[in-house]
Amino acid sequence: MSVLEIPRIYFKGNVSWDPVTTNNYPVNYDETDCTTVLPQNLPTIQDDVQAFRDRAVAQIGASGNWNPHGTYRSSFYETAVCGFDRGHGTQTDDPFATSAVNFTGMLVDLEPFGSVSSQLFFDSMLFGVEGGYSIQLPRTSRIIARQINFGRNTSKQTAIAGIASVIWTTCFAKADGLRINALDSGILADLKKALEADDVLGLTVRFNAYRTVYYDNAALTNGSPAMAQEAQQLADKIASGGFQPNPARSLIVGVAGLWRKNEPVHEPGDRALIQVGAQPAVGTASARCNVDSLVIDLSNSVPEVDVALTKQDLGRLSVVAIDQSGAVQQELGSIPYKSYDRTAYEASAGLVTLPLAPGMAEKIAVLNLQVNTVQGPILQEQAFRAIPLTPNFYADQETATSASFQVYEHGVPAGNGIAFQLNQMSSDGQTVEVSIPMTTDATGIAKVSLSAALPGITAYVPSFPSQTVSSLSTQLDTYMYVRVLPDDPQIGALPPTWPNVYKYVLSNWNAMAPCMDNWLRLDDPEQIRTYATVLKRLTDPAAFEHFRFMPITRDMSAGMRSLLYAWLDSPKDHEAELPSRVRLLKNVLRTQTATAVQRREEATLPLETMTQTELSRSLRGGPKGN
């Protein structure tokens, strides 16, 4: 993508993650029916909701449910521009350098039991200060996480997602109100000028999140006594009453640059450098050949080996271009350790630039790039990639729909007649259910009709003739997740009474998301009616991409919405509409909850033997690695 050409801006800092984690467990949530799994046979629905909230707290220590009081919010903090490249390497001598980068979004997993379908819904991003040096970026599309690297941190001093890193990407269109206030900033003036080109659609922002910390304690490891103690303390705080969010936090490095026509919006579309070997030394990378340079994005690649985040020393890396037989046709240069160590990584977001001789870019355009250590290849180009135009796709049951994949060859759109298979897979990406033959049109796009006959979640993984796919690999494959939301006509047909609306609609989120108590009591019909106009606006499917869309988890069925709206439009029933007033935790259950947390230990598995599906689930509700 054009963030790998100049001009570009680098930034670094921190991000907080505050999701509700209770829906990461099948015992708590039905991801097909989009319903909370409430206890049964209790006297009232209010008792069901209360018991569910209590059980979620008990799961903090018993199952690793580290944030039952999350808000879903993710925010940058202590994040700022740290450099830029105008064609002369990384520089910092510009008045825009050190400007703050501000972002807040809602973190939502399309498939909540795993960790490979995360996305951030937001309204805008801001570099700098309005009225001063600034890049103002109204949303064009949500931010998507891809290429999660479960081997990023090898220090063994990590917990939950601390082992991993992931690339987050989105693009901002000129047509959606993007504005640059350059004043006397050279780098901003360069970007503003570059945006005038007809083939530049706007700007791309890509960042890598890594070194995730939980309970604000970087020393924690899975299954350790210290982890159990932190879990106990959180449960105790919740048992003492009140609202207790427990966000995780990660380091980030990022880059902002141009978005050109035919480039994907949500993930790197450059030349894909795929990790090599059964035990790869590095994570997958990408590269772009410019007129006089080769830029390699190692932001998600080289592991950290200790708590000081020292980058693994792989020695001097050689970069070559090979033909289909694997024979080296061109030696392109080498990368010393000082160009990919921690200092270099944080200064330029993991981007490494090699100069190219005149005419070399054209010469290697149809060859495969390869990165070697003295032991052999560690990254090798995969010439063909099929990238979904909508990587996280939502549909309503019984609604005809289709999806498109853009095929790239050596990082540029392919042409007509490229054949590949689209592997329809189980929601965990573990099993291929059917393979669909696909062929591109003249623009390199292939379309597929999606079945929405039944609700559920499906993964789609493209593969080309040279590839064999038996399960989804985030480091080897591109992929699309599709979630078909249930129609629920039987719910929509219910009488629009408060007992029905609470039981079949609002109790789901009243139980799952105690954070809502701070803004709107979902168990209080008077409050709900008071904000009827606002609720209709926030739950309108037309507002799906907005930061404040409700429910945040994007899992309200058409039938649920129909019943809710019918009740909001009905006259008030004074006898039936009594508030439930579920408490954050019943006093009588505090001792029971604390005992439950102490009694059970979190299960762990050896990291070395875990499959990717197990690793993905371990970052959510599954057994953790150690």
Summary of the structure (lengths in Angstrom):
residues: 626
radius of gyration: 25.0
end to end distance: 36.0
largest distance: 82.2
contacts: 2154
relative contact order: 0.15
helix: 23%
strand: 34%
